[in-house]
Amino acid sequence: MPTRTDQAATPAGRVVWADVAKGACIILVVLWHVIVKHYLRIDWRIQLPVPGAWGLLGEQLLPLRMPLFFTISGIFAANAVARPWRVAGRPRIARNLHLYATWLLIHTALLALAPDFPTDRATSLGGLLAQLTVTPSNLWYLYALALYFALAKALRRVHPALLLAASGALSAVAATGLLDSPGNRGQVYQNLVFFLAGVHLRPYLQRWAAGATARRLAGIGTAYAVALAAMALAGAEGWPGVRLLVSVVAVAFGVTAAARVARLRVVGGALARLGRRTLPIYVIHMPVLALLHRLLAGPVADLNRPGRALLAAGYPVLLTAVVLALSLAVHRGLTAAGARWLFDLPRRAGADHNREGETMSRSHAPALPDRASVEEAAWWLSGRVVRTPVLNCPAIDRLAGARILLKAENLQTGGSYKMRGAMLAVGRLAAAGHTGVVAQSTGNHAVAVALAARRHGLAATVVLPVDAAPVKVARARAAGARVVLAGTTVEERLAAARQLADADGHPLVDAYDHPDVVAGQGSASLELIEEAERAGTPLDALVVPVGGGGGIAGACLAAAGTPIEVYGVEPVGCDSLARSLAAGRPTPVAPAPTIADGLRPSCVGDLPFAVARDAVRGVVRVDDDAIAEAFRLLLLELKVLVEPSGAAGLAGALRLAVQPGGPDGALWPAGDSDDALRPAGGVDGGRPGRYRTIGVVLTGGNVEAELISRLASGPVADLARMEGVAA
């Protein structure tokens, strides 16, 4: 049966176990505050050591709570560290400082009404200024996040080992009390190393979580308990490095436990949902607890002795649940009343925001995009396009002799990954004040531009070939676009599109030669790479079908700086990229007939070629029979419907995995000369099994019913003979 590397109930891009860990951490933070600021302040007057036991438990969790919290925060911030300052600075630095200052003022005002509540608060203007700058208050987590991210980004080119060594030394010295650390400054010193560990050790932490077993949990839990006991018996809490080492063990335990709990549907789901709502709890719970302290401390102390004895055992847990519920209720009330600015930066006039507060520039992207462009595109597209699942099928893995991870962009809005580039490009044009757009393509790009234009309130005119698939024509019209049919070649369509663009005064959104389109298409490959890392199976190779080249160029950018080898797939006779790589310049071909209608442009785009020529590892040619076999395999084994252009990616991956540098000359490496189109025997010497994990982008799913019938009814004898995977 097919499996998925992500969970349907999880919001796009979230790591389930990490959210579980955050949910557990916020519970432990609130529980600790309930214990030390309320529970232990009550005169229980019982002959049982229950209050002391609760206090001892809270102390034993000190090495776990905030170190784990900051490690997870670093994991979530890892991608943003590589983004430009103008992209990452607002949500990661300005937002946290805004929240810190806003809620510090609120806490100062509200906690002044509860003078007996034991927490740090400013009682003078000087004290308030100190808390705003150098001596953070009990909201220090927000202060630290802004500071840590700024440091991580500013020092991102420093070797991680040096950063972790220096921040670890700072943590060890701070734990001894040798540094002047009023307020919560000591906590800021001690936890930087864990945030940086999350940023720089994310792949290792994800693999550790992916391999979490019950035996490992028991072992690391025992190690944590032994470390705590040894530290207590030796009185070594203030010894240099001891608390840091105990916290490292605690974080390993926390990650393992979170990964195990994440597999429990009810408990794991509840903690993950809570983990995605930690901010309102963190900023609201202290005033709520102060109010409850005023209301409950006296009545609880006045209960009769049996009542106090009965209540003492479970009181911290009960009150923690009440504080969590009230904090979330207050958050819902404030946001319903329009006070969203209490939990996010105010919107900037003239900027287009996504749900994370990121802004998109009104200016166009650089002429030649880079990996940062893809990361920025992925960040901006979050919430605007579907983060499609990554699928895996054991039958396909056996057939390939490698793990094949399939990015199901056939499930994307509009039926293809073209929605990504179209949404980004049209969004930029809408932000710049344009009222309409023009596009041309064989189908999927036109449909995507039509949908993106409707989403942004722009008029759309799309030019399709006269022999375009009726389903794609119908979908473009259904999206509200004016459809113009012109010729059969890309040159004919481009000429018609440019004429319409000049007449209407609307910009042309090219299907291939557009930096936003390339960056947007690359976000699909970036998500696939990230999902593979999260699953503990990082990609060795990435395979993308090639038409005009926008997808393969985006894949090259997404894989830049990694050891992943990127391959294109072209139908036999439609191999413009392969011939262009051999010639060293974009080289047109007369496209041969093929069932993969989306892969028939006569020439790869200039911009995609400029990106791919030095980055793509090679091109795999596949014929219609191989594409049809891949189509049936996806339909019958994985139960997904992919158009032949998308199925070509799997056909190429199977050939790459089973016959690297095969005898039929199917694979050409980049850099071959025009008279030396030859098999890539240099792909690891032609030895099969080079790649353990291969990623494939299933680029689209817009296919005619008649073609489905013809393809699905064909034989699968060849595949069945290879691996016995007959339908």
CORDAFEN-V753693 format. One record per run of one state. SS is the DSSP state (H for helix, E for strand, L for the rest). FROM is the first residue (numbers start at 1). LEN is the number of residues. Records with the same first field share a line. If there is no record, write none. Layout:
SS: FROM-LEN  FROM-LEN
This chain:
L: 1-1  5-11  38-1  42-8  61-1  82-3  112-13  134-6  155-5  176-9  201-1  211-3  235-7  262-3  276-2  302-3  337-3  343-9  354-5  361-10  383-2  386-4  401-2  412-1  417-1  432-4  441-3  457-2  465-5  479-3  486-4  505-2  509-6  535-6  546-4  559-6  572-4  584-13  600-6  613-5  623-1  639-5  659-8  670-14  687-6  699-1  701-4  713-4  724-4
E: 2-3  352-2  359-2  382-1  385-1  390-4  403-6  416-1  436-5  459-6  482-4  507-2  541-5  565-7  618-5  667-3  693-6  700-1
H: 16-22  39-3  50-11  62-20  85-27  125-9  140-15  160-16  185-16  202-9  214-21  242-20  265-11  278-24  305-32  340-3  371-11  394-7  409-3  413-3  418-14  444-13  470-9  490-15  515-20  550-9  576-8  597-3  606-7  624-15  644-15  684-3  705-8  717-7
